[in-house]
Amino acid sequence: MADVVVLGAGVSGHTAALHLSRMLPKGNTVTVVTPNSNWNWIPSNIWVGVGKMAKKDVVFPLAPIYAKKGVRYVQAKAIGIHPAGIEGASDPRPAVEVESTAPGSPGQVSTLHYDYLVNATGPQLKFGATEGLGSDHGHSVSVCTADHAIEAAAHLQQTIDRLKAGQPQTLVVGMGHGTCTCEGAAFEYVFNVDHELRQAGVRDKARLVYLTNEAELGDFGVGGMTFGQMGFETTSELWTSSLFRERGVEAILGAHVHKVEPGVVHYETLDGQHHTLDFDFGMLLPPFGGVALWAKDRAGNDITSELFAPSGFMKVDADYSGKPYAEWKASDWPSTYMAQGYDNIWAVGIAFAPPHQISRPRKSPNGTVIAPSPPRTGMPSGVQGKVAAESITARIRQGAAAKPVEASMARMGAACVASAGTGLTKGSAAAMTMMPIVPDFDRFPTGRDTKDTRGEIGLAGHWTKLMLHYLFIHKAKGRFGWQFIPE
């Protein structure tokens, strides 16, 4: 019998835990370690952030779900891994050390031994990478968590109230650092803000600015796309730019934010020039880093650099040799998400280290890196969580000879629906699909299959986003038939 420990209960970790609970033979155990007591459907934080959904609509408690599924739940944060076990311990198996975040025992450190480990710790929100970024110690808001989104909605409403009082306002939405990912979230939020301003009848008094590290609109951290549309081809740059022009949203491209002061953003652009932007409302996303975890060998010597990249993300079955960007191939991306050197550890979702950027790396003449990091959220995270669960189940059922299940992002498609508004009749969406996520120029002239890489704008995409909200809440709660809803 085997003990499986899952670190993190976001999209990838929670998906892995649910599938393990249904697939593993009786007698095996699944333990989820997460610092949060609630699960959050993060894509809908956008709607919370404009006041169209409440926090209760996007979060729910994890403990009852895991109790129902027979999963052990430990409210704690992982702090370190002993992948070869601990010398002198009564249990010779590998182990993780965790620090309790539960109300009754905060800070208490304990050790959990495992046979198989899934690292799904997600991102560290690095607000500190930019001086003055974020609301805790800075001067901007975000929608990274449900609580952040509630605060953003309150600030947005205050801005709308000032607009209604006849005071012109400047609203800036986008990236708070040159290496940010999740451009899609900022893209969606800026058009939700645009929608709310129009609904309030104050759009003409507002200047709305999209500040991004993308060198071109429509890059989204995936190097842009070429869409196939009724026998014609168009780029995501042209497609996205048309939406910005139609809505009157200004775009500042290739920007790295150095500092946020009260009402002022200081940023540098790819040409090396430094600028300031005065603002009244600012929603700027932070860059992501790996959750701080150390690793030690059996004797207690530090081996953190063997398991983790400098970014803090775990190294898996990818090519980290550091080849020039022009020489990278789609095949250099991971397929199994198994940790290098360990056949019983998986890193999924944002927790794994990408081998390189998908968007072309760029620096300003001052040496400042201004380029989107690869996105690994949403659908890819869910698929990877399921793949890890399937691989572990195969090992437990079939033994060491079982082959790990593969799901490379160079073979995986994804859909992104950026919706504005939440009602059935009011709203619109920019819906995009791509196949594959990581472009493969050996297989496709444009890097992707244009038959399955598309962009559409309209109410139908909005309905899809609304449907997906309820479907994925249903799935995450493990309700009847949840396993048949695709990741």
ChimeraX attribute file (.defattr): number of C-alpha atoms within 10 A of each C-alpha:
attribute: neighborCount
match mode: 1-to-1
recipient: residues
	/A:1	11
	/A:2	16
	/A:3	15
	/A:4	24
	/A:5	25
	/A:6	29
	/A:7	29
	/A:8	26
	/A:9	25
	/A:10	27
	/A:11	29
	/A:12	34
	/A:13	31
	/A:14	25
	/A:15	26
	/A:16	30
	/A:17	29
	/A:18	25
	/A:19	21
	/A:20	26
	/A:21	19
	/A:22	13
	/A:23	15
	/A:24	21
	/A:25	14
	/A:26	9
	/A:27	9
	/A:28	14
	/A:29	18
	/A:30	26
	/A:31	21
	/A:32	24
	/A:33	26
	/A:34	29
	/A:35	20
	/A:36	18
	/A:37	18
	/A:38	15
	/A:39	20
	/A:40	24
	/A:41	21
	/A:42	22
	/A:43	21
	/A:44	25
	/A:45	29
	/A:46	31
	/A:47	28
	/A:48	26
	/A:49	31
	/A:50	26
	/A:51	19
	/A:52	16
	/A:53	18
	/A:54	17
	/A:55	19
	/A:56	10
	/A:57	17
	/A:58	21
	/A:59	19
	/A:60	18
	/A:61	13
	/A:62	21
	/A:63	17
	/A:64	13
	/A:65	17
	/A:66	21
	/A:67	11
	/A:68	10
	/A:69	17
	/A:70	15
	/A:71	19
	/A:72	15
	/A:73	20
	/A:74	20
	/A:75	22
	/A:76	26
	/A:77	24
	/A:78	26
	/A:79	15
	/A:80	18
	/A:81	25
	/A:82	24
	/A:83	25
	/A:84	16
	/A:85	21
	/A:86	21
	/A:87	13
	/A:88	9
	/A:89	9
	/A:90	7
	/A:91	13
	/A:92	14
	/A:93	16
	/A:94	21
	/A:95	22
	/A:96	23
	/A:97	20
	/A:98	24
	/A:99	22
	/A:100	21
	/A:101	19
	/A:102	17
	/A:103	8
	/A:104	8
	/A:105	12
	/A:106	12
	/A:107	14
	/A:108	12
	/A:109	15
	/A:110	12
	/A:111	15
	/A:112	17
	/A:113	21
	/A:114	24
	/A:115	17
	/A:116	22
	/A:117	28
	/A:118	28
	/A:119	28
	/A:120	31
	/A:121	29
	/A:122	27
	/A:123	18
	/A:124	17
	/A:125	16
	/A:126	19
	/A:127	22
	/A:128	13
	/A:129	17
	/A:130	19
	/A:131	18
	/A:132	20
	/A:133	29
	/A:134	24
	/A:135	15
	/A:136	11
	/A:137	11
	/A:138	17
	/A:139	21
	/A:140	28
	/A:141	26
	/A:142	30
	/A:143	27
	/A:144	18
	/A:145	18
	/A:146	25
	/A:147	15
	/A:148	18
	/A:149	27
	/A:150	24
	/A:151	19
	/A:152	25
	/A:153	24
	/A:154	14
	/A:155	20
	/A:156	24
	/A:157	16
	/A:158	14
	/A:159	21
	/A:160	24
	/A:161	14
	/A:162	15
	/A:163	21
	/A:164	14
	/A:165	10
	/A:166	11
	/A:167	12
	/A:168	17
	/A:169	20
	/A:170	18
	/A:171	20
	/A:172	26
	/A:173	26
	/A:174	29
	/A:175	29
	/A:176	34
	/A:177	32
	/A:178	29
	/A:179	24
	/A:180	27
	/A:181	27
	/A:182	21
	/A:183	26
	/A:184	18
	/A:185	23
	/A:186	25
	/A:187	24
	/A:188	23
	/A:189	25
	/A:190	26
	/A:191	25
	/A:192	25
	/A:193	23
	/A:194	23
	/A:195	21
	/A:196	21
	/A:197	21
	/A:198	13
	/A:199	12
	/A:200	13
	/A:201	13
	/A:202	20
	/A:203	21
	/A:204	11
	/A:205	16
	/A:206	18
	/A:207	17
	/A:208	24
	/A:209	20
	/A:210	22
	/A:211	29
	/A:212	34
	/A:213	33
	/A:214	31
	/A:215	22
	/A:216	19
	/A:217	23
	/A:218	21
	/A:219	23
	/A:220	28
	/A:221	25
	/A:222	21
	/A:223	23
	/A:224	18
	/A:225	28
	/A:226	21
	/A:227	26
	/A:228	17
	/A:229	15
	/A:230	7
	/A:231	8
	/A:232	8
	/A:233	13
	/A:234	15
	/A:235	17
	/A:236	23
	/A:237	16
	/A:238	13
	/A:239	19
	/A:240	17
	/A:241	18
	/A:242	13
	/A:243	14
	/A:244	17
	/A:245	11
	/A:246	8
	/A:247	14
	/A:248	15
	/A:249	18
	/A:250	15
	/A:251	19
	/A:252	18
	/A:253	17
	/A:254	25
	/A:255	32
	/A:256	28
	/A:257	27
	/A:258	19
	/A:259	20
	/A:260	23
	/A:261	15
	/A:262	13
	/A:263	14
	/A:264	16
	/A:265	23
	/A:266	17
	/A:267	22
	/A:268	23
	/A:269	24
	/A:270	24
	/A:271	12
	/A:272	15
	/A:273	12
	/A:274	14
	/A:275	13
	/A:276	13
	/A:277	14
	/A:278	16
	/A:279	19
	/A:280	19
	/A:281	22
	/A:282	28
	/A:283	29
	/A:284	28
	/A:285	28
	/A:286	27
	/A:287	23
	/A:288	23
	/A:289	20
	/A:290	22
	/A:291	22
	/A:292	16
	/A:293	19
	/A:294	19
	/A:295	22
	/A:296	19
	/A:297	17
	/A:298	17
	/A:299	12
	/A:300	12
	/A:301	10
	/A:302	13
	/A:303	15
	/A:304	18
	/A:305	13
	/A:306	14
	/A:307	22
	/A:308	23
	/A:309	18
	/A:310	13
	/A:311	13
	/A:312	22
	/A:313	27
	/A:314	29
	/A:315	27
	/A:316	29
	/A:317	20
	/A:318	21
	/A:319	17
	/A:320	15
	/A:321	9
	/A:322	10
	/A:323	12
	/A:324	8
	/A:325	13
	/A:326	7
	/A:327	7
	/A:328	17
	/A:329	16
	/A:330	20
	/A:331	16
	/A:332	17
	/A:333	23
	/A:334	22
	/A:335	20
	/A:336	22
	/A:337	31
	/A:338	26
	/A:339	24
	/A:340	16
	/A:341	13
	/A:342	12
	/A:343	13
	/A:344	18
	/A:345	23
	/A:346	30
	/A:347	30
	/A:348	33
	/A:349	27
	/A:350	29
	/A:351	30
	/A:352	29
	/A:353	27
	/A:354	24
	/A:355	21
	/A:356	21
	/A:357	18
	/A:358	24
	/A:359	20
	/A:360	18
	/A:361	15
	/A:362	18
	/A:363	16
	/A:364	17
	/A:365	12
	/A:366	12
	/A:367	10
	/A:368	17
	/A:369	19
	/A:370	27
	/A:371	29
	/A:372	31
	/A:373	26
	/A:374	25
	/A:375	22
	/A:376	22
	/A:377	18
	/A:378	20
	/A:379	19
	/A:380	25
	/A:381	25
	/A:382	22
	/A:383	24
	/A:384	31
	/A:385	32
	/A:386	25
	/A:387	25
	/A:388	32
	/A:389	29
	/A:390	20
	/A:391	21
	/A:392	31
	/A:393	22
	/A:394	19
	/A:395	17
	/A:396	18
	/A:397	14
	/A:398	11
	/A:399	11
	/A:400	11
	/A:401	8
	/A:402	14
	/A:403	13
	/A:404	21
	/A:405	18
	/A:406	17
	/A:407	18
	/A:408	22
	/A:409	22
	/A:410	21
	/A:411	18
	/A:412	15
	/A:413	19
	/A:414	16
	/A:415	17
	/A:416	19
	/A:417	25
	/A:418	25
	/A:419	29
	/A:420	26
	/A:421	23
	/A:422	17
	/A:423	12
	/A:424	12
	/A:425	10
	/A:426	12
	/A:427	18
	/A:428	25
	/A:429	24
	/A:430	23
	/A:431	21
	/A:432	20
	/A:433	20
	/A:434	24
	/A:435	23
	/A:436	21
	/A:437	27
	/A:438	25
	/A:439	25
	/A:440	20
	/A:441	12
	/A:442	12
	/A:443	11
	/A:444	12
	/A:445	11
	/A:446	14
	/A:447	20
	/A:448	25
	/A:449	21
	/A:450	22
	/A:451	15
	/A:452	17
	/A:453	22
	/A:454	22
	/A:455	23
	/A:456	16
	/A:457	17
	/A:458	13
	/A:459	19
	/A:460	16
	/A:461	21
	/A:462	26
	/A:463	20
	/A:464	14
	/A:465	23
	/A:466	18
	/A:467	11
	/A:468	16
	/A:469	17
	/A:470	14
	/A:471	15
	/A:472	17
	/A:473	19
	/A:474	15
	/A:475	19
	/A:476	22
	/A:477	20
	/A:478	18
	/A:479	11
	/A:480	9
	/A:481	9
	/A:482	17
	/A:483	15
	/A:484	8
	/A:485	11
	/A:486	11
	/A:487	18
